[in-house]
Amino acid sequence: MNTSRLAVLAVAFGLSGCSILVPSFGEEPSSTPASPPAAAKTEEAEALPSGCDLFEPDEFTLYRFTVETSRDEDGCTWRTDFYEVVSVHGYDGATPERLQVGRNSETSEITVGGHTAMLAKRGISDTRCGVLFKVGDGTVSVSATSDELAKSCAIAQAVATDVEPRLP
């Protein structure tokens, strides 16, 4: 019964234009691959550092971030005594355009230090603002939320200016 199923599969693959190499009954499969493996990358893309490593809130004097509210593999989020929130995250394989999705998003190109970045207003909420750096194959995002969009953008840009020299 198993032989008939194998025969039906072999005919189906043959008719579909696919080819498979099946050892004969009782034969051991060859340990040599049918085709050579793809050439290994000579240079691995450098992974983005965690956002936690790109920003030192204790050294930042413009705003006083007192509480780290979350930490994950991509970065950290902090808040001030007045509940302004800033997040710094590194996303491997993501583009700035993909990260700032929203119906009301307003984006523009800006320069921070030696890097070109995207300023994204209202990406997730009406008072959220972010600065997104394209770094290698990924994006470093610095975002801020407060009670006013202008204040959020000022915080995001100030923190981005502090983060920028640490970027690869």
N, CA and C of each residue as an Amber inpcrd file, in Angstrom:
protein
   504
   0.8180000  -1.1890000   0.0000000   0.0000000   0.0000000   0.0000000
   0.8670000   1.2600000   0.0000000   1.9710000   1.2770000   0.7630000
   2.8670000   2.4170000   0.7810000   3.5340000   2.6230000  -0.5600000
   3.8250000   1.5230000  -1.2640000   4.4610000   1.6190000  -2.5740000
   3.5300000   2.2980000  -3.5590000   2.2370000   2.0010000  -3.4990000
   1.2830000   2.6330000  -4.4280000   1.1550000   4.1240000  -4.1340000
   1.1960000   4.5120000  -2.8730000   1.1370000   5.9410000  -2.5350000
   2.3700000   6.6700000  -3.0470000   3.5410000   6.0440000  -2.9010000
   4.7810000   6.6290000  -3.3890000   4.7430000   6.7820000  -4.8990000
   4.1880000   5.7980000  -5.5820000   4.0880000   5.8560000  -7.0430000
   3.1640000   6.9920000  -7.4660000   2.0470000   7.1550000  -6.7840000
   1.1040000   8.2450000  -7.0980000   1.7690000   9.5900000  -6.8790000
   2.5160000   9.7490000  -5.7850000   3.2180000  11.0080000  -5.5200000
   4.2790000  11.2830000  -6.5740000   5.0230000  10.2470000  -6.9650000
   6.0620000  10.4240000  -7.9750000   5.4520000  10.8400000  -9.3070000
   4.3300000  10.2470000  -9.6880000   3.6490000  10.6260000 -10.9340000
   3.1370000  12.0530000 -10.8230000   2.5550000  12.4100000  -9.6800000
   2.0300000  13.7700000  -9.5050000   3.1430000  14.8000000  -9.6070000
   4.2860000  14.5480000  -8.9700000   5.4010000  15.4840000  -9.0710000
   5.9360000  15.5430000 -10.4890000   5.9970000  14.4050000 -11.1520000
   6.4920000  14.3730000 -12.5300000   5.5960000  15.1580000 -13.4640000
   4.2780000  15.0380000 -13.2990000   3.3370000  15.7690000 -14.1470000
   3.3480000  17.2590000 -13.8560000   3.6920000  17.6370000 -12.6220000
   3.6910000  19.0590000 -12.2690000   4.9640000  19.7610000 -12.7140000
   5.9200000  19.0130000 -13.2380000   7.1630000  19.6240000 -13.6810000
   8.2140000  19.6400000 -12.5970000   7.8880000  19.1550000 -11.3960000
   8.8560000  19.1090000 -10.3060000   9.6360000  17.8130000 -10.4050000
  10.8140000  17.8300000  -9.9200000  11.5860000  16.5950000  -9.9010000
  12.0840000  16.3690000  -8.4890000  12.0660000  15.1040000  -8.1190000
  12.5920000  14.7330000  -6.8120000  13.4870000  13.5360000  -6.9990000
  14.4610000  13.4100000  -6.1740000  15.3320000  12.2540000  -6.1950000
  14.9810000  11.3990000  -5.0060000  14.4440000  10.2120000  -5.2880000
  14.0430000   9.3030000  -4.2310000  14.9060000   8.0640000  -4.3570000
  15.5300000   7.6050000  -3.2980000  16.3270000   6.3900000  -3.3980000
  15.4200000   5.1920000  -3.6690000  15.9540000   4.2140000  -4.3540000
  15.2050000   2.9900000  -4.6040000  14.9340000   2.3010000  -3.2870000
  13.9390000   1.4040000  -3.2950000  13.5850000   0.6720000  -2.0990000
  14.7960000  -0.1000000  -1.6000000  15.1270000   0.0640000  -0.3510000
  16.2440000  -0.6410000   0.2450000  17.5690000   0.1000000   0.1270000
  17.6350000   1.1640000  -0.6700000  18.8640000   1.9450000  -0.8290000
  18.9360000   3.0130000   0.2430000  20.1240000   3.3070000   0.6970000
  20.3180000   4.3870000   1.6600000  20.4200000   5.7140000   0.9010000
  19.8310000   6.7790000   1.4110000  19.9550000   8.0790000   0.7570000
  21.4190000   8.5260000   0.7590000  21.7890000   9.2340000  -0.2740000
  23.1530000   9.7410000  -0.3880000  23.3750000  10.8370000   0.6350000
  24.5670000  10.8620000   1.1960000  24.8720000  11.9170000   2.1630000
  25.3780000  13.1700000   1.4700000  25.5930000  13.1100000   0.1510000
  26.0490000  14.2600000  -0.6070000  24.8430000  15.0580000  -1.0650000
  24.7770000  16.3560000  -0.7910000  23.6260000  17.1390000  -1.2260000
  23.5670000  17.1950000  -2.7470000  22.3420000  17.3120000  -3.2970000
  22.1370000  17.3540000  -4.7370000  22.7690000  18.5920000  -5.3540000
  22.7960000  19.6950000  -4.6300000  23.4180000  20.9140000  -5.1360000
  24.2780000  21.5040000  -4.0360000  25.3190000  22.2260000  -4.4210000
  26.1860000  22.7960000  -3.3800000  25.4290000  23.8510000  -2.5750000
  25.7800000  24.0040000  -1.2950000  25.1010000  25.0190000  -0.4820000
  25.4090000  26.4170000  -1.0110000  24.4630000  27.3230000  -0.7880000
  24.6550000  28.7130000  -1.2170000  25.8910000  29.2750000  -0.5310000
  26.5790000  30.1460000  -1.2430000  27.7920000  30.7460000  -0.6830000
  27.4480000  31.4980000   0.5940000  28.2430000  31.2890000   1.6180000
  28.0050000  31.9660000   2.8920000  28.3470000  33.4370000   2.7520000
  27.6230000  34.2500000   3.4830000  27.9220000  35.6800000   3.4760000
  29.2990000  35.8970000   4.0750000  30.0840000  36.7110000   3.4020000
  31.4090000  36.9860000   3.9380000  31.3370000  38.0100000   5.0540000
  30.3530000  38.8860000   4.9840000  30.2030000  39.8870000   6.0300000
  28.7870000  39.8260000   6.5700000  28.6460000  39.6220000   7.8400000
  27.3420000  39.6380000   8.4580000  26.9360000  41.0890000   8.7060000
  25.6520000  41.3680000   8.4890000  25.1610000  42.7070000   8.7900000
  25.2430000  42.9180000  10.2950000  25.7290000  44.0750000  10.6920000
  25.8750000  44.3690000  12.1140000  24.5010000  44.6190000  12.7180000
  24.1660000  43.8950000  13.7730000  22.8770000  44.0660000  14.4320000
  22.8380000  45.4290000  15.1180000  21.6700000  46.0070000  15.1260000
  21.5050000  47.2870000  15.8000000  21.6290000  47.1040000  17.3050000
  22.2220000  48.0650000  17.9720000  22.2520000  47.9720000  19.4340000
  20.8510000  48.1950000  19.9930000  20.6350000  47.7130000  21.1850000
  19.3650000  47.9580000  21.8570000  19.2380000  49.4490000  22.1410000
  18.0300000  49.9670000  22.0620000  17.7980000  51.3690000  22.3890000
  18.2250000  51.7120000  23.8030000  18.2170000  50.7190000  24.6900000
  18.6430000  50.9500000  26.0770000  20.1070000  51.3550000  26.1370000
  20.8880000  50.8820000  25.1480000  22.3200000  51.1830000  25.1230000
  22.6310000  52.4880000  24.3920000  21.6370000  53.0740000  23.7400000
  21.8600000  54.2880000  22.9510000  21.5250000  55.5730000  23.7040000
  20.8560000  55.4550000  24.8410000  20.4120000  56.6410000  25.5640000
  20.6610000  56.4590000  27.0460000  21.2900000  57.4570000  27.6480000
  21.5580000  57.4570000  29.0840000  20.7400000  58.5660000  29.7320000
  19.5690000  58.2560000  30.2570000  18.7220000  59.3140000  30.8190000
  19.3580000  60.0750000  31.9690000  20.2580000  59.4300000  32.7080000
  20.9150000  60.1150000  33.8270000  21.8490000  61.2180000  33.3490000
  22.3730000  61.0780000  32.1280000  23.2940000  62.0760000  31.5770000
  22.5710000  63.1580000  30.7830000  21.2910000  62.9960000  30.5940000
  20.5050000  63.9090000  29.7720000  19.8880000  64.9720000  30.6720000
  20.2370000  66.2440000  30.4580000  19.8120000  67.2780000  31.4030000
  18.6270000  68.1170000  30.9280000  18.2840000  68.0360000  29.6490000
  17.1980000  68.8710000  29.1380000  15.8450000  68.4780000  29.7460000
  15.6180000  67.1920000  29.8770000  14.4220000  66.6660000  30.5340000
  14.9050000  65.6540000  31.5570000  14.1700000  65.5220000  32.6390000
  14.5680000  64.5870000  33.6810000  13.6980000  63.3350000  33.5990000
  14.2480000  62.2790000  33.0170000  13.5270000  61.0160000  32.9220000
  13.8510000  60.2170000  34.1700000  12.8350000  59.9680000  34.9630000
  13.0650000  59.3930000  36.2820000  12.7290000  57.9240000  36.3940000
  11.8650000  57.4230000  35.5370000  11.3930000  56.0590000  35.6940000
  11.5300000  55.3120000  34.3710000  12.2230000  54.1780000  34.4090000
  12.2330000  53.3000000  33.2420000  10.9700000  52.4570000  33.3440000
  10.0760000  52.6280000  32.3810000   8.7870000  51.9490000  32.4850000
   8.7640000  50.6000000  31.7960000   9.6380000  50.3950000  30.8040000
   9.6910000  49.0780000  30.1760000  11.0340000  48.8670000  29.5070000
  11.3690000  47.5920000  29.3630000  12.6180000  47.1910000  28.7270000
  12.3090000  45.8950000  27.9900000  12.7050000  45.8490000  26.7090000
  12.5770000  44.6100000  25.9490000  13.8140000  44.4470000  25.0910000
  13.8160000  43.4600000  24.2210000  15.0280000  43.1820000  23.4430000
  15.3940000  44.2950000  22.4780000  14.4270000  45.1380000  22.1010000
  14.6840000  46.2090000  21.1360000  15.0480000  47.5390000  21.7760000
  14.6180000  47.7730000  23.0120000  14.9030000  49.0620000  23.6160000
  14.1920000  49.2880000  24.9280000  14.1310000  50.5690000  25.2990000
  13.5700000  50.9620000  26.5900000  12.6350000  52.1530000  26.4400000
  11.7960000  52.3130000  27.4440000  10.8830000  53.4410000  27.5210000
  11.0310000  54.0580000  28.9060000  11.1110000  55.3890000  28.9330000
  11.2330000  56.1250000  30.1960000  10.1530000  57.1970000  30.2430000
   9.8900000  57.7020000  31.4470000   8.9630000  58.8300000  31.5880000
   9.5320000  59.8610000  32.5500000   8.9830000  61.0770000  32.4580000
   9.3880000  62.1440000  33.3710000   8.4220000  62.1780000  34.5440000
   8.6890000  63.0530000  35.4760000   7.7660000  63.2420000  36.5980000
   6.4110000  63.7390000  36.1310000   6.3790000  64.3620000  34.9470000
   5.1280000  64.9200000  34.4260000   4.4920000  64.0120000  33.3760000
   4.9230000  62.7670000  33.3270000   4.3700000  61.7240000  32.4670000
   4.6390000  61.9120000  30.9770000   5.6320000  62.7410000  30.6230000
   6.0870000  62.6950000  29.2450000   6.8350000  61.3720000  29.0920000
   6.6650000  60.7380000  27.9590000   7.2510000  59.4200000  27.7450000
   8.1790000  59.4780000  26.5440000   9.3480000  58.8400000  26.6630000
  10.2620000  58.7230000  25.5300000  10.6690000  57.2570000  25.4010000
  10.7430000  56.7940000  24.1550000  11.1690000  55.4270000  23.8610000
  12.3040000  55.4690000  22.8640000  13.3010000  54.6180000  23.0710000
  14.4070000  54.4720000  22.1240000  14.5000000  52.9840000  21.8130000
  14.2920000  52.6420000  20.5480000  14.2990000  51.2440000  20.1230000
  15.0750000  51.0720000  18.8290000  15.7180000  49.9310000  18.6800000
  16.3880000  49.5530000  17.4390000  15.6660000  48.3680000  16.8350000
  15.2570000  48.4870000  15.5760000  14.5020000  47.4270000  14.9070000
  15.2750000  46.9160000  13.7010000  15.8350000  45.7120000  13.8040000
  16.5300000  45.1040000  12.6740000  15.5260000  44.7800000  11.5750000
  15.8940000  45.0850000  10.3420000  15.0730000  44.7280000   9.1930000
  13.8430000  45.5860000   8.9670000  13.6750000  46.6600000   9.6920000
  12.4960000  47.5190000   9.5330000  12.8980000  48.8500000   8.9130000
  12.0180000  49.4030000   8.0960000  12.2640000  50.7160000   7.5060000
  11.5070000  51.7660000   8.3100000  11.9690000  53.0120000   8.2700000
  11.2330000  54.0710000   8.9690000   9.7800000  54.1720000   8.4710000
   9.5820000  53.9990000   7.1820000   8.2380000  54.1150000   6.6180000
   7.3010000  53.0510000   7.1860000   7.8250000  51.8520000   7.3920000
   6.9900000  50.7730000   7.9230000   6.6450000  50.9850000   9.3940000
   7.5410000  51.6250000  10.1330000   7.3050000  51.8060000  11.5630000
   6.3070000  52.9180000  11.8680000   6.2460000  53.9470000  11.0390000
   5.3610000  55.0740000  11.3160000   4.1300000  55.0100000  10.4290000
   3.2200000  54.1320000  10.7880000   2.0050000  53.9450000  10.0170000
   0.8480000  54.5700000  10.7840000   0.0610000  55.3180000  10.0950000
  -1.1260000  55.9160000  10.7040000  -1.8420000  56.7730000   9.6940000
  -3.1380000  56.8920000   9.8720000  -3.9310000  57.6910000   8.9280000
  -3.5280000  59.1530000   8.9350000  -3.1600000  59.6590000  10.0880000
  -2.8660000  61.0830000  10.2230000  -1.3720000  61.3910000  10.2360000
  -0.5440000  60.4220000   9.8720000   0.9050000  60.6290000   9.9340000
   1.3500000  61.7660000   9.0270000   2.2460000  62.5810000   9.5710000
   2.9040000  63.6370000   8.7940000   4.3940000  63.3640000   8.9140000
   5.0700000  63.1890000   7.7830000   6.4970000  62.8980000   7.8370000
   7.2830000  63.9210000   7.0340000   8.5100000  64.1360000   7.4620000
   9.4230000  65.0120000   6.7300000  10.8430000  64.5330000   6.9970000
  11.7380000  64.8730000   6.0760000  13.1380000  64.4940000   6.2330000
  13.8600000  65.5900000   7.0080000  14.6640000  65.1570000   7.9920000
  15.4490000  66.1090000   8.7690000  16.8760000  65.5670000   8.8780000
  17.7810000  66.3950000   9.3150000  19.1520000  65.9750000   9.5680000
  19.4340000  66.1630000  11.0520000  19.9540000  65.1140000  11.6600000
  20.3420000  65.1570000  13.0710000  21.8090000  64.7610000  13.1110000
  22.6620000  65.7150000  13.4830000  24.0990000  65.4380000  13.4670000
  24.5180000  65.0660000  12.0560000  25.1480000  63.9190000  11.8980000
  25.5820000  63.4630000  10.5840000  24.6280000  62.4910000   9.9190000
  23.4420000  62.2820000  10.4850000  22.4860000  61.3190000   9.9360000
  21.2330000  62.0050000   9.3910000  20.7590000  61.4820000   8.2830000
  19.4480000  61.8770000   7.7770000  18.4220000  61.0380000   8.5240000
  17.3050000  61.6430000   8.8650000  16.2790000  60.9370000   9.6240000
  14.8980000  61.3560000   9.1330000  13.9050000  60.6180000   9.5760000
  12.5180000  60.9590000   9.2800000  11.8780000  61.4810000  10.5620000
  11.2710000  62.6460000  10.4850000  10.4750000  63.1680000  11.5880000
   9.0420000  62.7460000  11.3080000   8.4500000  62.0130000  12.2090000
   7.0940000  61.5020000  12.0160000   6.1960000  62.0370000  13.1210000
   5.2230000  62.8330000  12.7200000   4.2580000  63.3960000  13.6710000
   2.9490000  62.6250000  13.5650000   2.3200000  62.4060000  14.7060000
   1.0230000  61.7490000  14.7760000   1.0330000  60.3390000  14.1840000
   2.1320000  59.6100000  14.3640000   2.1990000  58.2610000  13.8100000
   1.2350000  57.2990000  14.4740000   1.1590000  57.3320000  15.7720000
   0.3090000  56.4060000  16.5160000  -0.8140000  57.1490000  17.2320000
  -0.5260000  58.3500000  17.7010000  -1.5630000  59.1590000  18.3660000
  -1.3530000  60.6170000  17.9770000  -2.3080000  61.4390000  18.3050000
  -2.2470000  62.8560000  17.9250000  -1.1300000  63.6230000  18.6300000
  -0.6090000  63.0840000  19.7320000   0.4500000  63.8040000  20.4520000
   1.7710000  63.0410000  20.4470000   1.9150000  62.0780000  19.5800000
   3.1620000  61.3040000  19.5070000   4.0100000  61.8170000  18.3500000
   5.3230000  61.8800000  18.5960000   6.2590000  62.3550000  17.5890000
   7.5010000  61.4710000  17.6540000   8.0700000  61.1800000  16.4920000
   9.2390000  60.3180000  16.4730000  10.2920000  60.7790000  15.4860000
  11.5340000  60.4300000  15.7760000  12.6550000  60.6330000  14.8680000
  13.1750000  59.2350000  14.5600000  13.1990000  58.8970000  13.2650000
  13.5860000  57.5500000  12.8560000  14.8270000  57.6110000  11.9810000
  15.8760000  56.9310000  12.4360000  17.1410000  56.8890000  11.7140000
  17.2210000  55.5730000  10.9480000  17.5210000  55.6280000   9.6750000
  17.8070000  54.4180000   8.8960000  19.2690000  54.0860000   9.1600000
  19.5060000  52.9120000   9.7480000  20.8630000  52.5050000  10.1110000
  21.0720000  51.0900000   9.5760000  21.9050000  50.9580000   8.5580000
  22.1390000  49.6400000   7.9570000  20.8450000  49.0620000   7.4320000
  20.5260000  47.8400000   7.8630000  19.3020000  47.1700000   7.4380000
  18.1420000  47.4110000   8.4000000  18.3040000  48.3370000   9.3260000
  17.2640000  48.5440000  10.3220000  16.9920000  50.0100000  10.5750000
  16.2540000  50.2470000  11.6340000  15.8490000  51.6030000  12.0070000
  15.9820000  51.7760000  13.5090000  16.5210000  52.9170000  13.9080000
  16.5120000  53.3030000  15.3110000  15.4330000  54.3670000  15.4600000
  14.5070000  54.1090000  16.3690000  13.3630000  54.9880000  16.5860000
  13.4790000  55.6790000  17.9360000  13.3400000  56.9930000  17.9260000
  13.2660000  57.7820000  19.1520000  11.8940000  58.4470000  19.1150000
  11.0160000  58.0690000  20.0160000   9.6770000  58.6440000  19.9960000
   9.3190000  59.2170000  21.3570000   8.4410000  60.1940000  21.3180000
   8.0140000  60.8460000  22.5610000   6.5180000  61.1270000  22.5040000
   5.9090000  61.0920000  23.6660000   4.4920000  61.4100000  23.8080000
   4.3370000  62.3080000  25.0280000   3.5780000  63.3710000  24.8510000
   3.2730000  64.2630000  25.9690000   1.8450000  64.7720000  25.7630000
   1.5040000  65.8640000  26.4500000   0.1510000  66.4000000  26.3060000
  -0.0170000  67.2720000  25.0590000   1.0840000  67.6380000  24.3890000
   1.0190000  68.4750000  23.1820000   1.9840000  67.9340000  22.1350000
   1.5790000  67.9700000  20.8700000   2.4190000  67.4810000  19.7910000
   3.7420000  68.2480000  19.7080000   3.7000000  69.5680000  19.8290000
   4.9310000  70.3670000  19.7330000   5.9270000  69.9710000  20.8170000
   5.4410000  69.7370000  22.0360000   6.3240000  69.3300000  23.1330000
   6.8890000  67.9300000  22.8580000   6.0570000  67.0300000  22.3340000
   6.5240000  65.6820000  22.0050000   7.6330000  65.7290000  20.9660000
   7.4720000  66.5680000  19.9450000   8.5020000  66.6880000  18.9080000
   9.7820000  67.2990000  19.4660000   9.6540000  68.2590000  20.3610000
  10.8400000  68.8600000  20.9770000  11.6000000  67.8230000  21.7950000
  10.8810000  66.9930000  22.5540000  11.5260000  65.9490000  23.3470000
  12.1850000  64.9240000  22.4280000  11.4540000  64.4570000  21.4220000
  12.0000000  63.4400000  20.5030000  13.2490000  63.9510000  19.7990000
  13.2240000  65.1830000  19.3500000  14.3870000  65.7300000  18.6490000
  15.5660000  65.9470000  19.5920000  15.3070000  66.3490000  20.8170000
  16.3900000  66.5440000  21.7860000  17.0430000  65.2040000  22.1360000
  16.2280000  64.1760000  22.3610000  16.7770000  62.8660000  22.6780000
  17.4940000  62.2860000  21.4520000  16.9390000  62.5010000  20.2560000
  17.5800000  62.0210000  19.0240000  18.9580000  62.6560000  18.8390000
  19.0830000  63.9240000  19.1970000  20.3750000  64.6030000  19.1100000
  21.3800000  63.9660000  20.0650000  20.9020000  63.5110000  21.2140000
  21.7570000  62.8390000  22.1780000  22.1120000  61.4230000  21.7180000
  21.1940000  60.7380000  21.0640000  21.3750000  59.3460000  20.6030000
  22.2660000  59.2930000  19.3600000  22.1430000  60.2430000  18.4730000
  22.7870000  60.2070000  17.1470000  24.2880000  59.8970000  17.1770000
  25.0960000  60.4940000  18.0480000  26.5280000  60.1740000  18.0350000
  26.8380000  58.7070000  18.3880000  25.9100000  58.0220000  19.0250000
  26.1250000  56.6100000  19.4260000  25.7070000  55.6250000  18.3320000
  25.1080000  56.1320000  17.2640000  24.6490000  55.2450000  16.1840000
  25.8230000  54.6730000  15.4050000  25.6850000  53.4370000  14.9340000
  26.7550000  52.8590000  14.1170000  26.8820000  53.5960000  12.7870000
